[in-house]
Amino acid sequence: MDFNVKKLASDAGVFFTRAVQFTEEKLGQAEKTELDVHLENLLARADCTKNWTEKIFRQTEVLLQPNPSARIEEFFYEKLDRKVPSRATNGELLGQYMLDAAKDFGPSTPYGSTLIKVGESQRKLGGTEREFIQSSAISFLTPLRNFLEGDWRTISKERRLLENRRLDLDICKARLKKAKVAEAKASAEMELRVAQTEFDRQAEVTRLLLEGISSTHVHHLRCLHEFVEAQAAYYAQCHLHMLELQKELSSSDEDVLPNAFAVNPSSLAAFSSPSPSTSASPAPPTPATLETDTLKGEEGRPPASGSRKAKVLYDYDAADTSELSLLADELITVYTVPGMDPDWLIGERGNQKGKVPVTYLELLS
């Protein structure tokens, strides 16, 4: 018991002496031993790595799980070493709601049958999202967490020890300067040599740990590649699911509501290829030009049973998915259908199809 009390008193004395030394250094009343430039650079690099790794880790968590309550729940399960309960994704929930609604509306009705198709597609998208989240958590989030909770804690501990050794060294230097008696000087010199040895040893240990940050960067680089691959596979799979859904809706809805539910393929084509810039687009047609072009369109409108080529005179942005966006000077195929507004034609460009205004076209023979 006496030993413990003495040790406690000794530790308290050391802590107080270090606090005094630290305060005097901050006030400029005591000298401070500076670390070598290489070690200072390693410390700065380590701090930068920790700060950005923490930010990337937190934001990736938000990306994979936007619900803060769910993130907190998962955090506690992980801290308690318990398995995180399986949770349906938003896509899976939406798909299930659509399937349940279809049962009430009638699976054989146009609305009910469409709800079934879309609901199944949403469930597939939700399942794909679940796989992406699980893959990213293992290949990307886990290594970042291991660094923050493992390697960085070890580095921080050794850095604190290094700071304590430096304070002890500077305390011994101050004592040596204040010593006037030969015996006191000899004792101070001995303490200084011991403090210098411990400081040098701790500086070397800290340096080796900090130099390991380079290998951490290499490891995180590999993890980042795996995250990108998982994300690319996720979006590609989602794109395939949506293409399949488009085909199903296009084939089934044409007989029921050909104009109301028809899906324009250009909606996904715009996803895969960016729209051309309209900064260099010609000025909109004047009333005189519109009149001339309208007459030109009226005179040369193709018959209902045929199609012909047309040159686009001006850029045109589609107002909705039933229309086709146009670029000036491009060639498209156009035709009309019975009962269609005479100011519009059906335009085709590759696998894209939609309504186009006659006044923006020059029909070619």
Residue pairs with C-beta under 8 A, 6 or more apart in sequence:
14 168
17 171
18 164
18 167
18 168
18 171
21 30
21 167
21 170
21 171
21 174
22 167
24 30
25 31
25 32
25 170
30 170
30 174
31 170
31 173
31 174
32 166
32 170
33 166
33 169
33 170
33 173
33 199
34 40
35 43
35 166
35 203
38 207
39 203
39 206
39 207
39 210
42 207
42 210
42 211
42 213
43 159
43 210
45 210
45 213
46 155
46 210
46 213
49 213
49 216
49 217
50 148
50 152
53 144
53 147
53 148
53 220
54 148
56 144
57 141
57 144
57 145
57 148
60 136
60 140
60 141
60 144
60 227
61 71
61 141
62 71
64 133
64 136
64 137
64 141
65 71
65 74
65 133
70 87
73 84
74 84
77 83
77 84
77 85
78 84
88 96
88 126
89 126
89 127
89 129
89 130
89 133
90 126
91 122
91 123
91 125
91 126
91 127
91 129
92 122
92 123
92 126
92 127
92 130
93 126
94 119
94 122
94 126
95 118
95 119
95 120
95 121
95 122
95 123
95 124
95 125
95 126
96 119
96 123
97 119
98 115
98 116
98 118
98 119
98 122
99 115
99 116
99 119
99 120
99 123
101 112
101 115
102 111
102 112
102 113
102 115
102 116
102 119
103 112
105 111
105 112
105 115
106 112
107 113
107 116
110 253
110 256
110 257
113 252
114 249
114 252
114 253
114 261
117 245
117 248
117 249
117 252
118 245
118 249
121 241
121 242
121 244
121 245
124 241
125 238
125 241
125 242
128 234
128 237
128 238
128 241
129 234
131 234
132 230
132 231
132 233
132 234
135 230
136 227
136 230
136 231
139 223
139 226
139 227
139 230
140 223
140 224
140 226
140 227
140 230
143 219
143 220
143 223
144 220
144 223
147 216
147 220
151 212
151 216
154 209
155 206
155 209
155 210
158 202
158 205
158 206
158 209
159 206
161 202
161 206
162 199
162 202
162 203
162 205
162 206
165 195
165 198
165 199
165 202
165 203
166 199
168 195
168 198
168 199
169 192
169 195
169 196
169 198
169 199
171 195
172 188
172 191
172 192
172 194
172 195
172 196
173 192
175 188
175 191
175 192
176 185
176 188
176 189
176 192
179 185
179 187
179 188
239 268
239 271
239 272
242 268
243 268
246 263
246 265
246 268
249 261
249 263
250 262
250 263
253 260
253 261
253 262
253 263
254 262
259 322
262 322
263 321
264 321
264 322
264 323
264 324
264 352
264 353
264 354
265 351
265 352
265 353
266 318
266 321
266 324
266 325
266 352
266 353
266 354
267 321
269 351
269 352
275 325
276 327
278 315
278 317
281 314
281 315
281 328
282 313
282 314
282 315
282 328
284 314
285 293
285 313
285 314
285 359
285 360
290 359
293 313
293 358
293 359
293 360
293 361
293 362
294 343
294 358
294 359
296 362
296 363
297 358
297 359
297 361
297 363
298 342
298 358
300 363
300 365
301 336
301 342
301 345
301 358
301 363
302 308
302 334
302 335
302 336
302 345
302 363
303 336
304 335
304 336
304 337
304 338
306 335
307 333
307 334
307 335
307 348
308 333
308 334
308 335
308 363
308 364
308 365
309 331
309 332
309 333
309 334
309 363
309 364
310 331
310 332
310 333
310 334
310 345
310 347
310 361
310 362
310 363
310 364
311 329
311 330
311 331
311 361
311 362
311 364
312 326
312 327
312 328
312 329
312 330
312 331
312 332
312 360
312 361
312 362
313 328
313 360
313 361
313 362
314 326
314 328
314 360
315 326
315 327
315 328
316 325
316 326
316 356
316 357
316 360
317 325
318 324
318 325
318 354
321 354
322 354
322 355
323 354
323 355
323 356
324 332
324 347
324 348
324 349
324 352
324 353
324 354
324 355
324 356
326 332
326 347
326 356
326 360
330 349
331 364
332 347
332 348
332 349
332 356
333 347
333 348
333 349
334 345
334 346
334 347
334 348
334 356
334 361
334 363
335 345
335 346
336 345
336 346
337 346
340 346
342 358
343 357
343 358
343 359
344 355
344 356
344 357
344 358
345 355
345 356
345 358
345 361
346 353
346 354
346 355
346 356
347 353
347 354
347 355
347 356
